[in-house]
Amino acid sequence: MIIETESAEEWVKRAALGGGLRVEAGHRPTDDLVKIAVAASLRGDRVTFFGLNPRPLNDLLKIVAAGGLWQGRVNAELTSPGR
């Protein structure tokens, strides 16, 4: 499911329902992505953030770590979906 216009709170609610997510992340603040990653990881689900390029490495690490760095629950795609 790809919906670019929903708020972070809506994505957190979706993540809490389970099933995994694919979120366009290019325009979203890092803190919002962290919240979504945490919500997904609490259910043991995966979330894929795409369009993360360019974003500082520290931000990428913060996002991935929030979702369970070693469990592989967060995928970070640096390119946009059309590339």
PyMOL Python script that loads the backbone (N, CA, C, O; Angstrom):
from pymol import cmd

cmd.read_pdbstr("""\
ATOM      1  N   MET A   1       0.841  -1.160   0.000  1.00  0.00           N
ATOM      2  CA  MET A   1       0.000   0.000   0.000  1.00  0.00           C
ATOM      3  C   MET A   1       0.894   1.233   0.000  1.00  0.00           C
ATOM      4  O   MET A   1       1.779   1.355   0.847  1.00  0.00           O
ATOM      5  N   ILE A   2       0.673   2.145  -0.939  1.00  0.00           N
ATOM      6  CA  ILE A   2       1.450   3.370  -1.018  1.00  0.00           C
ATOM      7  C   ILE A   2       0.488   4.543  -0.973  1.00  0.00           C
ATOM      8  O   ILE A   2      -0.325   4.728  -1.879  1.00  0.00           O
ATOM      9  N   ILE A   3       0.586   5.329   0.080  1.00  0.00           N
ATOM     10  CA  ILE A   3      -0.230   6.535   0.225  1.00  0.00           C
ATOM     11  C   ILE A   3       0.704   7.620   0.726  1.00  0.00           C
ATOM     12  O   ILE A   3       1.207   7.537   1.847  1.00  0.00           O
ATOM     13  N   GLU A   4       0.942   8.640  -0.091  1.00  0.00           N
ATOM     14  CA  GLU A   4       1.929   9.651   0.255  1.00  0.00           C
ATOM     15  C   GLU A   4       1.401  10.754   1.153  1.00  0.00           C
ATOM     16  O   GLU A   4       2.193  11.411   1.829  1.00  0.00           O
ATOM     17  N   THR A   5       0.105  10.983   1.189  1.00  0.00           N
ATOM     18  CA  THR A   5      -0.414  12.178   1.838  1.00  0.00           C
ATOM     19  C   THR A   5      -0.849  11.977   3.287  1.00  0.00           C
ATOM     20  O   THR A   5      -1.185  12.952   3.959  1.00  0.00           O
ATOM     21  N   GLU A   6      -0.852  10.770   3.775  1.00  0.00           N
ATOM     22  CA  GLU A   6      -1.334  10.554   5.129  1.00  0.00           C
ATOM     23  C   GLU A   6      -0.317  11.006   6.160  1.00  0.00           C
ATOM     24  O   GLU A   6       0.890  10.987   5.920  1.00  0.00           O
ATOM     25  N   SER A   7      -0.830  11.411   7.311  1.00  0.00           N
ATOM     26  CA  SER A   7       0.031  11.880   8.391  1.00  0.00           C
ATOM     27  C   SER A   7       0.779  10.715   9.025  1.00  0.00           C
ATOM     28  O   SER A   7       0.427   9.551   8.834  1.00  0.00           O
ATOM     29  N   ALA A   8       1.808  11.050   9.777  1.00  0.00           N
ATOM     30  CA  ALA A   8       2.564  10.018  10.503  1.00  0.00           C
ATOM     31  C   ALA A   8       1.657   9.262  11.460  1.00  0.00           C
ATOM     32  O   ALA A   8       1.812   8.054  11.637  1.00  0.00           O
ATOM     33  N   GLU A   9       0.717   9.956  12.074  1.00  0.00           N
ATOM     34  CA  GLU A   9      -0.197   9.314  13.013  1.00  0.00           C
ATOM     35  C   GLU A   9      -1.053   8.255  12.319  1.00  0.00           C
ATOM     36  O   GLU A   9      -1.311   7.193  12.884  1.00  0.00           O
ATOM     37  N   GLU A  10      -1.489   8.546  11.096  1.00  0.00           N
ATOM     38  CA  GLU A  10      -2.262   7.563  10.335  1.00  0.00           C
ATOM     39  C   GLU A  10      -1.415   6.350   9.999  1.00  0.00           C
ATOM     40  O   GLU A  10      -1.893   5.218  10.062  1.00  0.00           O
ATOM     41  N   TRP A  11      -0.152   6.584   9.640  1.00  0.00           N
ATOM     42  CA  TRP A  11       0.741   5.463   9.341  1.00  0.00           C
ATOM     43  C   TRP A  11       1.022   4.633  10.584  1.00  0.00           C
ATOM     44  O   TRP A  11       1.116   3.408  10.506  1.00  0.00           O
ATOM     45  N   VAL A  12       1.156   5.294  11.732  1.00  0.00           N
ATOM     46  CA  VAL A  12       1.371   4.559  12.990  1.00  0.00           C
ATOM     47  C   VAL A  12       0.167   3.671  13.280  1.00  0.00           C
ATOM     48  O   VAL A  12       0.327   2.527  13.706  1.00  0.00           O
ATOM     49  N   LYS A  13      -1.031   4.188  13.054  1.00  0.00           N
ATOM     50  CA  LYS A  13      -2.243   3.383  13.247  1.00  0.00           C
ATOM     51  C   LYS A  13      -2.258   2.176  12.312  1.00  0.00           C
ATOM     52  O   LYS A  13      -2.605   1.070  12.726  1.00  0.00           O
ATOM     53  N   ARG A  14      -1.884   2.388  11.059  1.00  0.00           N
ATOM     54  CA  ARG A  14      -1.833   1.279  10.100  1.00  0.00           C
ATOM     55  C   ARG A  14      -0.798   0.245  10.515  1.00  0.00           C
ATOM     56  O   ARG A  14      -1.038  -0.959  10.423  1.00  0.00           O
ATOM     57  N   ALA A  15       0.354   0.722  10.972  1.00  0.00           N
ATOM     58  CA  ALA A  15       1.412  -0.190  11.404  1.00  0.00           C
ATOM     59  C   ALA A  15       0.950  -1.028  12.591  1.00  0.00           C
ATOM     60  O   ALA A  15       1.298  -2.203  12.700  1.00  0.00           O
ATOM     61  N   ALA A  16       0.179  -0.431  13.467  1.00  0.00           N
ATOM     62  CA  ALA A  16      -0.320  -1.152  14.636  1.00  0.00           C
ATOM     63  C   ALA A  16      -1.295  -2.263  14.254  1.00  0.00           C
ATOM     64  O   ALA A  16      -1.484  -3.211  15.016  1.00  0.00           O
ATOM     65  N   LEU A  17      -1.907  -2.153  13.089  1.00  0.00           N
ATOM     66  CA  LEU A  17      -2.837  -3.180  12.617  1.00  0.00           C
ATOM     67  C   LEU A  17      -2.116  -4.391  12.049  1.00  0.00           C
ATOM     68  O   LEU A  17      -2.681  -5.482  11.981  1.00  0.00           O
ATOM     69  N   GLY A  18      -0.863  -4.198  11.641  1.00  0.00           N
ATOM     70  CA  GLY A  18      -0.070  -5.303  11.103  1.00  0.00           C
ATOM     71  C   GLY A  18      -0.181  -5.422   9.603  1.00  0.00           C
ATOM     72  O   GLY A  18      -0.927  -4.689   8.954  1.00  0.00           O
ATOM     73  N   GLY A  19       0.580  -6.368   9.060  1.00  0.00           N
ATOM     74  CA  GLY A  19       0.519  -6.648   7.638  1.00  0.00           C
ATOM     75  C   GLY A  19       1.634  -6.054   6.819  1.00  0.00           C
ATOM     76  O   GLY A  19       1.752  -6.372   5.635  1.00  0.00           O
ATOM     77  N   GLY A  20       2.455  -5.209   7.393  1.00  0.00           N
ATOM     78  CA  GLY A  20       3.563  -4.615   6.662  1.00  0.00           C
ATOM     79  C   GLY A  20       3.148  -3.381   5.891  1.00  0.00           C
ATOM     80  O   GLY A  20       1.989  -3.238   5.502  1.00  0.00           O
ATOM     81  N   LEU A  21       4.095  -2.493   5.674  1.00  0.00           N
ATOM     82  CA  LEU A  21       3.835  -1.225   5.004  1.00  0.00           C
ATOM     83  C   LEU A  21       4.947  -0.887   4.026  1.00  0.00           C
ATOM     84  O   LEU A  21       6.077  -1.355   4.161  1.00  0.00           O
ATOM     85  N   ARG A  22       4.607  -0.066   3.039  1.00  0.00           N
ATOM     86  CA  ARG A  22       5.580   0.541   2.120  1.00  0.00           C
ATOM     87  C   ARG A  22       5.253   2.024   2.106  1.00  0.00           C
ATOM     88  O   ARG A  22       4.178   2.424   1.658  1.00  0.00           O
ATOM     89  N   VAL A  23       6.173   2.837   2.595  1.00  0.00           N
ATOM     90  CA  VAL A  23       5.904   4.258   2.832  1.00  0.00           C
ATOM     91  C   VAL A  23       6.867   5.125   2.025  1.00  0.00           C
ATOM     92  O   VAL A  23       8.081   4.925   2.081  1.00  0.00           O
ATOM     93  N   GLU A  24       6.325   6.094   1.270  1.00  0.00           N
ATOM     94  CA  GLU A  24       7.154   7.078   0.583  1.00  0.00           C
ATOM     95  C   GLU A  24       7.688   8.011   1.661  1.00  0.00           C
ATOM     96  O   GLU A  24       6.915   8.662   2.365  1.00  0.00           O
ATOM     97  N   ALA A  25       9.006   8.076   1.788  1.00  0.00           N
ATOM     98  CA  ALA A  25       9.607   8.750   2.935  1.00  0.00           C
ATOM     99  C   ALA A  25      10.384  10.010   2.589  1.00  0.00           C
ATOM    100  O   ALA A  25      10.898  10.677   3.488  1.00  0.00           O
ATOM    101  N   GLY A  26      10.481  10.346   1.333  1.00  0.00           N
ATOM    102  CA  GLY A  26      11.325  11.458   0.920  1.00  0.00           C
ATOM    103  C   GLY A  26      10.976  12.784   1.552  1.00  0.00           C
ATOM    104  O   GLY A  26      11.876  13.566   1.859  1.00  0.00           O
ATOM    105  N   HIS A  27       9.720  13.065   1.756  1.00  0.00           N
ATOM    106  CA  HIS A  27       9.298  14.360   2.286  1.00  0.00           C
ATOM    107  C   HIS A  27       8.938  14.313   3.769  1.00  0.00           C
ATOM    108  O   HIS A  27       8.545  15.332   4.338  1.00  0.00           O
ATOM    109  N   ARG A  28       9.064  13.166   4.393  1.00  0.00           N
ATOM    110  CA  ARG A  28       8.674  13.027   5.796  1.00  0.00           C
ATOM    111  C   ARG A  28       9.854  13.283   6.725  1.00  0.00           C
ATOM    112  O   ARG A  28      10.983  12.889   6.430  1.00  0.00           O
ATOM    113  N   PRO A  29       9.587  13.949   7.853  1.00  0.00           N
ATOM    114  CA  PRO A  29      10.656  14.163   8.840  1.00  0.00           C
ATOM    115  C   PRO A  29      11.157  12.837   9.413  1.00  0.00           C
ATOM    116  O   PRO A  29      10.400  11.873   9.526  1.00  0.00           O
ATOM    117  N   THR A  30      12.424  12.803   9.768  1.00  0.00           N
ATOM    118  CA  THR A  30      13.024  11.598  10.330  1.00  0.00           C
ATOM    119  C   THR A  30      12.260  11.120  11.561  1.00  0.00           C
ATOM    120  O   THR A  30      12.047   9.918  11.720  1.00  0.00           O
ATOM    121  N   ASP A  31      11.852  12.021  12.420  1.00  0.00           N
ATOM    122  CA  ASP A  31      11.132  11.620  13.637  1.00  0.00           C
ATOM    123  C   ASP A  31       9.822  10.905  13.326  1.00  0.00           C
ATOM    124  O   ASP A  31       9.433   9.987  14.047  1.00  0.00           O
ATOM    125  N   ASP A  32       9.141  11.316  12.262  1.00  0.00           N
ATOM    126  CA  ASP A  32       7.919  10.619  11.856  1.00  0.00           C
ATOM    127  C   ASP A  32       8.223   9.207  11.386  1.00  0.00           C
ATOM    128  O   ASP A  32       7.485   8.271  11.696  1.00  0.00           O
ATOM    129  N   LEU A  33       9.302   9.054  10.644  1.00  0.00           N
ATOM    130  CA  LEU A  33       9.682   7.730  10.156  1.00  0.00           C
ATOM    131  C   LEU A  33      10.080   6.815  11.311  1.00  0.00           C
ATOM    132  O   LEU A  33       9.815   5.613  11.278  1.00  0.00           O
ATOM    133  N   VAL A  34      10.707   7.379  12.315  1.00  0.00           N
ATOM    134  CA  VAL A  34      11.062   6.600  13.510  1.00  0.00           C
ATOM    135  C   VAL A  34       9.800   6.090  14.192  1.00  0.00           C
ATOM    136  O   VAL A  34       9.739   4.925  14.586  1.00  0.00           O
ATOM    137  N   LYS A  35       8.797   6.942  14.337  1.00  0.00           N
ATOM    138  CA  LYS A  35       7.536   6.534  14.966  1.00  0.00           C
ATOM    139  C   LYS A  35       6.879   5.382  14.198  1.00  0.00           C
ATOM    140  O   LYS A  35       6.396   4.422  14.798  1.00  0.00           O
ATOM    141  N   ILE A  36       6.867   5.487  12.890  1.00  0.00           N
ATOM    142  CA  ILE A  36       6.265   4.444  12.057  1.00  0.00           C
ATOM    143  C   ILE A  36       7.056   3.143  12.191  1.00  0.00           C
ATOM    144  O   ILE A  36       6.469   2.066  12.299  1.00  0.00           O
ATOM    145  N   ALA A  37       8.380   3.241  12.185  1.00  0.00           N
ATOM    146  CA  ALA A  37       9.233   2.054  12.316  1.00  0.00           C
ATOM    147  C   ALA A  37       9.011   1.358  13.655  1.00  0.00           C
ATOM    148  O   ALA A  37       8.934   0.130  13.715  1.00  0.00           O
ATOM    149  N   VAL A  38       8.908   2.130  14.716  1.00  0.00           N
ATOM    150  CA  VAL A  38       8.674   1.551  16.046  1.00  0.00           C
ATOM    151  C   VAL A  38       7.325   0.847  16.081  1.00  0.00           C
ATOM    152  O   VAL A  38       7.226  -0.273  16.584  1.00  0.00           O
ATOM    153  N   ALA A  39       6.287   1.485  15.556  1.00  0.00           N
ATOM    154  CA  ALA A  39       4.952   0.882  15.567  1.00  0.00           C
ATOM    155  C   ALA A  39       4.936  -0.438  14.802  1.00  0.00           C
ATOM    156  O   ALA A  39       4.330  -1.410  15.254  1.00  0.00           O
ATOM    157  N   ALA A  40       5.587  -0.478  13.665  1.00  0.00           N
ATOM    158  CA  ALA A  40       5.627  -1.713  12.878  1.00  0.00           C
ATOM    159  C   ALA A  40       6.408  -2.796  13.612  1.00  0.00           C
ATOM    160  O   ALA A  40       5.996  -3.955  13.626  1.00  0.00           O
ATOM    161  N   SER A  41       7.516  -2.433  14.214  1.00  0.00           N
ATOM    162  CA  SER A  41       8.356  -3.438  14.872  1.00  0.00           C
ATOM    163  C   SER A  41       7.690  -4.009  16.116  1.00  0.00           C
ATOM    164  O   SER A  41       7.956  -5.155  16.479  1.00  0.00           O
ATOM    165  N   LEU A  42       6.842  -3.249  16.769  1.00  0.00           N
ATOM    166  CA  LEU A  42       6.147  -3.758  17.948  1.00  0.00           C
ATOM    167  C   LEU A  42       5.249  -4.942  17.603  1.00  0.00           C
ATOM    168  O   LEU A  42       4.989  -5.796  18.450  1.00  0.00           O
ATOM    169  N   ARG A  43       4.778  -4.990  16.367  1.00  0.00           N
ATOM    170  CA  ARG A  43       3.946  -6.106  15.900  1.00  0.00           C
ATOM    171  C   ARG A  43       4.780  -7.179  15.208  1.00  0.00           C
ATOM    172  O   ARG A  43       4.265  -8.232  14.833  1.00  0.00           O
ATOM    173  N   GLY A  44       6.060  -6.904  15.045  1.00  0.00           N
ATOM    174  CA  GLY A  44       6.909  -7.857  14.335  1.00  0.00           C
ATOM    175  C   GLY A  44       6.751  -7.784  12.832  1.00  0.00           C
ATOM    176  O   GLY A  44       7.145  -8.708  12.120  1.00  0.00           O
ATOM    177  N   ASP A  45       6.177  -6.694  12.337  1.00  0.00           N
ATOM    178  CA  ASP A  45       5.955  -6.519  10.906  1.00  0.00           C
ATOM    179  C   ASP A  45       7.095  -5.752  10.270  1.00  0.00           C
ATOM    180  O   ASP A  45       7.937  -5.165  10.950  1.00  0.00           O
ATOM    181  N   ARG A  46       7.098  -5.773   8.953  1.00  0.00           N
ATOM    182  CA  ARG A  46       8.127  -5.058   8.196  1.00  0.00           C
ATOM    183  C   ARG A  46       7.558  -3.766   7.631  1.00  0.00           C
ATOM    184  O   ARG A  46       6.372  -3.662   7.319  1.00  0.00           O
ATOM    185  N   VAL A  47       8.440  -2.795   7.512  1.00  0.00           N
ATOM    186  CA  VAL A  47       8.091  -1.550   6.849  1.00  0.00           C
ATOM    187  C   VAL A  47       9.224  -1.216   5.888  1.00  0.00           C
ATOM    188  O   VAL A  47      10.403  -1.335   6.220  1.00  0.00           O
ATOM    189  N   THR A  48       8.833  -0.796   4.690  1.00  0.00           N
ATOM    190  CA  THR A  48       9.807  -0.363   3.693  1.00  0.00           C
ATOM    191  C   THR A  48       9.606   1.125   3.468  1.00  0.00           C
ATOM    192  O   THR A  48       8.517   1.568   3.101  1.00  0.00           O
ATOM    193  N   PHE A  49      10.652   1.883   3.688  1.00  0.00           N
ATOM    194  CA  PHE A  49      10.649   3.309   3.393  1.00  0.00           C
ATOM    195  C   PHE A  49      11.404   3.495   2.086  1.00  0.00           C
ATOM    196  O   PHE A  49      12.535   3.028   1.950  1.00  0.00           O
ATOM    197  N   PHE A  50      10.789   4.171   1.125  1.00  0.00           N
ATOM    198  CA  PHE A  50      11.489   4.424  -0.134  1.00  0.00           C
ATOM    199  C   PHE A  50      11.578   5.916  -0.387  1.00  0.00           C
ATOM    200  O   PHE A  50      10.830   6.711   0.182  1.00  0.00           O
ATOM    201  N   GLY A  51      12.515   6.277  -1.258  1.00  0.00           N
ATOM    202  CA  GLY A  51      12.740   7.686  -1.558  1.00  0.00           C
ATOM    203  C   GLY A  51      13.528   8.400  -0.469  1.00  0.00           C
ATOM    204  O   GLY A  51      13.334   9.596  -0.254  1.00  0.00           O
ATOM    205  N   LEU A  52      14.400   7.700   0.211  1.00  0.00           N
ATOM    206  CA  LEU A  52      15.147   8.276   1.322  1.00  0.00           C
ATOM    207  C   LEU A  52      16.393   9.050   0.900  1.00  0.00           C
ATOM    208  O   LEU A  52      17.063   9.637   1.750  1.00  0.00           O
ATOM    209  N   ASN A  53      16.713   9.063  -0.372  1.00  0.00           N
ATOM    210  CA  ASN A  53      17.913   9.741  -0.828  1.00  0.00           C
ATOM    211  C   ASN A  53      17.572  11.165  -1.240  1.00  0.00           C
ATOM    212  O   ASN A  53      16.567  11.317  -1.934  1.00  0.00           O
ATOM    213  N   PRO A  54      18.271  12.192  -0.902  1.00  0.00           N
ATOM    214  CA  PRO A  54      19.410  12.195   0.006  1.00  0.00           C
ATOM    215  C   PRO A  54      18.948  12.447   1.446  1.00  0.00           C
ATOM    216  O   PRO A  54      18.107  13.309   1.701  1.00  0.00           O
ATOM    217  N   ARG A  55      19.488  11.716   2.333  1.00  0.00           N
ATOM    218  CA  ARG A  55      19.225  11.872   3.760  1.00  0.00           C
ATOM    219  C   ARG A  55      20.526  11.516   4.476  1.00  0.00           C
ATOM    220  O   ARG A  55      21.200  10.565   4.082  1.00  0.00           O
ATOM    221  N   PRO A  56      20.885  12.250   5.505  1.00  0.00           N
ATOM    222  CA  PRO A  56      22.137  11.962   6.201  1.00  0.00           C
ATOM    223  C   PRO A  56      22.185  10.534   6.744  1.00  0.00           C
ATOM    224  O   PRO A  56      21.167   9.983   7.163  1.00  0.00           O
ATOM    225  N   LEU A  57      23.363   9.953   6.730  1.00  0.00           N
ATOM    226  CA  LEU A  57      23.549   8.592   7.215  1.00  0.00           C
ATOM    227  C   LEU A  57      23.051   8.433   8.643  1.00  0.00           C
ATOM    228  O   LEU A  57      22.451   7.410   8.973  1.00  0.00           O
ATOM    229  N   ASN A  58      23.286   9.416   9.492  1.00  0.00           N
ATOM    230  CA  ASN A  58      22.817   9.324  10.882  1.00  0.00           C
ATOM    231  C   ASN A  58      21.302   9.202  10.953  1.00  0.00           C
ATOM    232  O   ASN A  58      20.782   8.483  11.806  1.00  0.00           O
ATOM    233  N   ASP A  59      20.585   9.892  10.072  1.00  0.00           N
ATOM    234  CA  ASP A  59      19.125   9.777  10.029  1.00  0.00           C
ATOM    235  C   ASP A  59      18.709   8.372   9.600  1.00  0.00           C
ATOM    236  O   ASP A  59      17.796   7.786  10.182  1.00  0.00           O
ATOM    237  N   LEU A  60      19.379   7.836   8.582  1.00  0.00           N
ATOM    238  CA  LEU A  60      19.060   6.480   8.114  1.00  0.00           C
ATOM    239  C   LEU A  60      19.272   5.458   9.230  1.00  0.00           C
ATOM    240  O   LEU A  60      18.443   4.572   9.437  1.00  0.00           O
ATOM    241  N   LEU A  61      20.377   5.588   9.938  1.00  0.00           N
ATOM    242  CA  LEU A  61      20.656   4.661  11.038  1.00  0.00           C
ATOM    243  C   LEU A  61      19.629   4.784  12.159  1.00  0.00           C
ATOM    244  O   LEU A  61      19.235   3.784  12.759  1.00  0.00           O
ATOM    245  N   LYS A  62      19.201   6.001  12.436  1.00  0.00           N
ATOM    246  CA  LYS A  62      18.189   6.229  13.472  1.00  0.00           C
ATOM    247  C   LYS A  62      16.868   5.555  13.095  1.00  0.00           C
ATOM    248  O   LYS A  62      16.219   4.939  13.940  1.00  0.00           O
ATOM    249  N   ILE A  63      16.478   5.672  11.839  1.00  0.00           N
ATOM    250  CA  ILE A  63      15.223   5.074  11.360  1.00  0.00           C
ATOM    251  C   ILE A  63      15.287   3.551  11.424  1.00  0.00           C
ATOM    252  O   ILE A  63      14.382   2.904  11.951  1.00  0.00           O
ATOM    253  N   VAL A  64      16.353   2.994  10.889  1.00  0.00           N
ATOM    254  CA  VAL A  64      16.490   1.542  10.844  1.00  0.00           C
ATOM    255  C   VAL A  64      16.606   0.962  12.253  1.00  0.00           C
ATOM    256  O   VAL A  64      16.001  -0.069  12.548  1.00  0.00           O
ATOM    257  N   ALA A  65      17.372   1.610  13.116  1.00  0.00           N
ATOM    258  CA  ALA A  65      17.535   1.129  14.489  1.00  0.00           C
ATOM    259  C   ALA A  65      16.216   1.167  15.258  1.00  0.00           C
ATOM    260  O   ALA A  65      15.968   0.304  16.100  1.00  0.00           O
ATOM    261  N   ALA A  66      15.378   2.147  14.981  1.00  0.00           N
ATOM    262  CA  ALA A  66      14.097   2.267  15.689  1.00  0.00           C
ATOM    263  C   ALA A  66      13.192   1.078  15.408  1.00  0.00           C
ATOM    264  O   ALA A  66      12.374   0.700  16.246  1.00  0.00           O
ATOM    265  N   GLY A  67      13.341   0.492  14.233  1.00  0.00           N
ATOM    266  CA  GLY A  67      12.493  -0.631  13.865  1.00  0.00           C
ATOM    267  C   GLY A  67      13.084  -1.989  14.168  1.00  0.00           C
ATOM    268  O   GLY A  67      12.504  -3.012  13.803  1.00  0.00           O
ATOM    269  N   GLY A  68      14.212  -2.017  14.821  1.00  0.00           N
ATOM    270  CA  GLY A  68      14.827  -3.291  15.139  1.00  0.00           C
ATOM    271  C   GLY A  68      15.928  -3.611  14.148  1.00  0.00           C
ATOM    272  O   GLY A  68      15.750  -4.431  13.247  1.00  0.00           O
ATOM    273  N   LEU A  69      17.053  -2.966  14.319  1.00  0.00           N
ATOM    274  CA  LEU A  69      18.158  -3.048  13.378  1.00  0.00           C
ATOM    275  C   LEU A  69      18.533  -4.474  13.018  1.00  0.00           C
ATOM    276  O   LEU A  69      18.774  -4.765  11.846  1.00  0.00           O
ATOM    277  N   TRP A  70      18.588  -5.345  13.966  1.00  0.00           N
ATOM    278  CA  TRP A  70      19.085  -6.694  13.705  1.00  0.00           C
ATOM    279  C   TRP A  70      17.979  -7.662  13.327  1.00  0.00           C
ATOM    280  O   TRP A  70      18.280  -8.781  12.911  1.00  0.00           O
ATOM    281  N   GLN A  71      16.727  -7.291  13.449  1.00  0.00           N
ATOM    282  CA  GLN A  71      15.634  -8.179  13.089  1.00  0.00           C
ATOM    283  C   GLN A  71      15.211  -8.046  11.633  1.00  0.00           C
ATOM    284  O   GLN A  71      14.388  -8.832  11.163  1.00  0.00           O
ATOM    285  N   GLY A  72      15.744  -7.085  10.918  1.00  0.00           N
ATOM    286  CA  GLY A  72      15.410  -6.908   9.508  1.00  0.00           C
ATOM    287  C   GLY A  72      13.984  -6.450   9.275  1.00  0.00           C
ATOM    288  O   GLY A  72      13.380  -6.798   8.260  1.00  0.00           O
ATOM    289  N   ARG A  73      13.439  -5.675  10.198  1.00  0.00           N
ATOM    290  CA  ARG A  73      12.040  -5.245  10.076  1.00  0.00           C
ATOM    291  C   ARG A  73      11.881  -3.950   9.283  1.00  0.00           C
ATOM    292  O   ARG A  73      10.780  -3.625   8.838  1.00  0.00           O
ATOM    293  N   VAL A  74      12.967  -3.216   9.106  1.00  0.00           N
ATOM    294  CA  VAL A  74      12.898  -1.962   8.356  1.00  0.00           C
ATOM    295  C   VAL A  74      13.798  -2.072   7.137  1.00  0.00           C
ATOM    296  O   VAL A  74      14.980  -2.398   7.241  1.00  0.00           O
ATOM    297  N   ASN A  75      13.216  -1.796   5.988  1.00  0.00           N
ATOM    298  CA  ASN A  75      13.980  -1.731   4.745  1.00  0.00           C
ATOM    299  C   ASN A  75      14.052  -0.275   4.318  1.00  0.00           C
ATOM    300  O   ASN A  75      13.048   0.437   4.351  1.00  0.00           O
ATOM    301  N   ALA A  76      15.226   0.165   3.922  1.00  0.00           N
ATOM    302  CA  ALA A  76      15.416   1.539   3.484  1.00  0.00           C
ATOM    303  C   ALA A  76      15.880   1.539   2.043  1.00  0.00           C
ATOM    304  O   ALA A  76      16.974   1.067   1.735  1.00  0.00           O
ATOM    305  N   GLU A  77      15.046   2.071   1.157  1.00  0.00           N
ATOM    306  CA  GLU A  77      15.392   2.200  -0.252  1.00  0.00           C
ATOM    307  C   GLU A  77      15.766   3.649  -0.513  1.00  0.00           C
ATOM    308  O   GLU A  77      14.978   4.559  -0.259  1.00  0.00           O
ATOM    309  N   LEU A  78      16.965   3.856  -1.017  1.00  0.00           N
ATOM    310  CA  LEU A  78      17.454   5.214  -1.192  1.00  0.00           C
ATOM    311  C   LEU A  78      16.898   5.885  -2.435  1.00  0.00           C
ATOM    312  O   LEU A  78      16.851   7.114  -2.493  1.00  0.00           O
ATOM    313  N   THR A  79      16.481   5.129  -3.416  1.00  0.00           N
ATOM    314  CA  THR A  79      15.993   5.720  -4.657  1.00  0.00           C
ATOM    315  C   THR A  79      14.480   5.833  -4.629  1.00  0.00           C
ATOM    316  O   THR A  79      13.808   5.185  -3.826  1.00  0.00           O
ATOM    317  N   SER A  80      13.961   6.650  -5.503  1.00  0.00           N
ATOM    318  CA  SER A  80      12.518   6.781  -5.622  1.00  0.00           C
ATOM    319  C   SER A  80      11.974   5.574  -6.380  1.00  0.00           C
ATOM    320  O   SER A  80      12.741   4.893  -7.059  1.00  0.00           O
ATOM    321  N   PRO A  81      10.673   5.287  -6.287  1.00  0.00           N
ATOM    322  CA  PRO A  81      10.121   4.073  -6.886  1.00  0.00           C
ATOM    323  C   PRO A  81      10.241   4.003  -8.390  1.00  0.00           C
ATOM    324  O   PRO A  81      10.227   2.902  -8.940  1.00  0.00           O
ATOM    325  N   GLY A  82      10.359   5.122  -9.083  1.00  0.00           N
ATOM    326  CA  GLY A  82      10.434   5.129 -10.525  1.00  0.00           C
ATOM    327  C   GLY A  82      11.830   4.950 -11.093  1.00  0.00           C
ATOM    328  O   GLY A  82      12.012   4.954 -12.311  1.00  0.00           O
ATOM    329  N   ARG A  83      12.818   4.793 -10.220  1.00  0.00           N
ATOM    330  CA  ARG A  83      14.211   4.726 -10.690  1.00  0.00           C
ATOM    331  C   ARG A  83      14.761   3.342 -10.639  1.00  0.00           C
ATOM    332  O   ARG A  83      15.917   3.123 -11.000  1.00  0.00           O
TER     333      ARG A  83
END
""", "prot")
cmd.dss("prot")
cmd.show_as("cartoon", "prot")
cmd.util.cbc("prot")
cmd.orient("prot")
